[in-house]
Amino acid sequence: MYAKRKGWDIGPVEVECNYEPAERGKPTSFELVLRLPLGFTEEQIDRLRAIAARCPVHRTLAGEVSFDERVELIDPAAG
């Protein structure tokens, strides 16, 4: 979306993500590889990386996460 708004004809783009779950003493790890066609400037690449890092999914996975869990019992006949 960002590249389109900037008028950049970026062509085909590939993203590869490798995931290693957390183990004792080692946090969860993601390896991301962004494959872009030749011809991008270093400034364009830096900008695309910065925009991708602000993705809501990326920010959630990179940040601290907490869960508030509960069980609620309902009577299906009362509805």
Secondary structure, DSSP 4 states (H G I P E B T S, - for coil): -HHHHHT------EEEEEEE--BTTB--EEEEEEE--TT--HHHHHHHHHHHHTSHHHHHHHS------------GGG-
